[in-house]
Amino acid sequence: MKKLLLALTTTALLASGAANAADYKLTVPHVSNLDSYNHQSLLVFKNYVESRSNGSIEVDIYPSGQLCGTAKECIAGVQAGMFDYFQTTIPELGNFWQPVSAFDLPYMLPNDRVAECVYDNEAFVGDVRSEILARAPNVRLMMVSNSGGWRNIATTKKQVKTPADVKGLKLRTVPARIQQELVKSLDGSPTPISWPEVYTALSTGVVDGTKNGIVDIVQNKFHESLDYLILDGHAYMGGAWVFNDTKFKSMSGELKQVIVDGIDAQNQYLRAYPKHKEFTAYEEFRKANGTIYNPSVAEKAEFQKKTAPVKEYFLETSGEEGAMWLARFENEIKTCETKIQADYDIQFN
């Protein structure tokens, strides 16, 4: 009798496990560590999706480059159906469809509020999604969120205050032409290095600095090598999250909605994180004897003037399509600025 009860119990448990098995398993790699905002945001996504789908969707997160070490490898995995969801950057998407690089041109977006307004326009993002899918099958753009704040120039041995101070410096960039051309326009030497290798490149002197936000710098302990930072804010760090299109389209409308809403919840976390962490990150940088320089309006204008050729390079290499998308991006910015100004006018009355 005991054996029979044990057998029945085991059978019941197995049946229960089979009944509760997820209909969809999402494999989600990333190249950051467990403390990173990307990983923490994915926990928000995982919690939301698994609970709201009533167990129909299971999310498996693989941090620290366990499954792929670079954005190129990870996106290739998304295309092949090996992975389902991954965070890349706007400049890296430019390797598939060059016009999207317009969104990464220096000093285009003035602040977080305008950037968030632009990337909240689903009509705009939806058209970008269609263009990328046409060039990179299966790579479905889900959102453009914040990826650690704003890019600033941080250096190991020399304080940058003017464009002339960048001359001759080897600065780490992502492997994307716009970021490389920006460094070239300042007479520096762009050095593309994958994210997991940046710490070693800084500590061993392979590069003289990097272009990152303060949250990334402190969270990844780059400030152990970096001594100087200028708050030039030359680029909004747009994190582009892509999904396997085949997997997404295979889901019911109800589960698609769960995914989209889960990504929206994740987006809220990602946008709030750098705002929340910047103050303590700056303090941590200063405690490590780091010097932070805040350029004047006139000094920042000199950086804008010096980097103007980057826009010219983009227009020359991307043709009419690039010019059209740049104009559309500029129009989205102006529309958002007008909308926000209208809100100011109401508040100020």
DARA-V213709 format. One record per backbone hydrogen bond with DSSP energy under -1.0 kcal/mol. CO is the residue of the C=O (numbers start at 0). NH is the residue of the N-H. Records with the same first field share a line. If there is no record, write none. Layout:
CO->NH + NH
This chain:
0->4
1->5
2->6
3->7
4->8
5->9
6->10
7->11
8->12
9->13
10->14
11->15
12->16
13->17
14->18
15->19
23->57
25->59
26->83 + 84
27->61
29->64
31->63
32->35
35->39
36->40
37->41
38->42
39->43
40->44
41->45
42->46
43->47
44->48
45->49
46->50
47->51
48->52
49->54
52->55
55->22 + 23
57->25
59->27
61->29
62->65
69->73
70->74
71->75
72->76
73->77
74->78
75->79
76->81 + 82
83->243
85->241
87->239
88->92
89->93
91->94
92->95 + 96
96->99
97->100
98->101
99->102
100->103
101->104
110->114
111->115
112->116
113->117
114->118
117->120
119->121
120->124
121->125
122->126
123->127
124->128
125->129
126->130
127->131
128->132
129->133
130->134
131->135
135->138
137->139 + 244
139->242
142->240
144->238
148->236
150->233
151->211
152->229
153->209
154->226 + 227
161->164
162->165
163->166
165->168
168->188
169->207
170->190
172->192
173->175
175->179
176->180
177->181
178->182
179->183
180->184
182->187
183->186
186->167
188->170
190->172
193->196
194->197
196->200
197->201
198->202
199->203
200->205 + 206
207->155
208->171
209->153
211->151
212->216
213->217
214->218
215->219
216->221
217->220
220->223
221->224 + 225
226->290
227->154
228->292
229->231
233->106
234->150
235->237
236->146
237->89
238->144
239->87
240->141 + 142
241->85
242->139
243->247
244->248
245->249
247->250
251->255
252->256
253->257
254->258
255->259
256->260
257->261
258->262
259->263
260->264
261->265
262->266
263->267
264->268
265->269
266->270
267->271
268->272
271->275
272->276
273->277
276->280
277->281
278->282
279->283
280->284
281->285
282->286
283->287
284->289
285->288
290->228
292->230
295->299
296->300
297->301
298->302
299->303
300->304
301->305
302->306
304->307
306->309
307->310 + 311
308->312
309->313
310->314
311->315
312->316
313->317
317->321
318->322
319->323
320->324
321->325
322->326
323->327
324->328
325->329
326->330
327->331
328->332
329->333
330->334
331->335
332->336
333->337
334->338
335->339
336->340
337->341
338->342
339->343
340->344
341->345
342->346
343->347
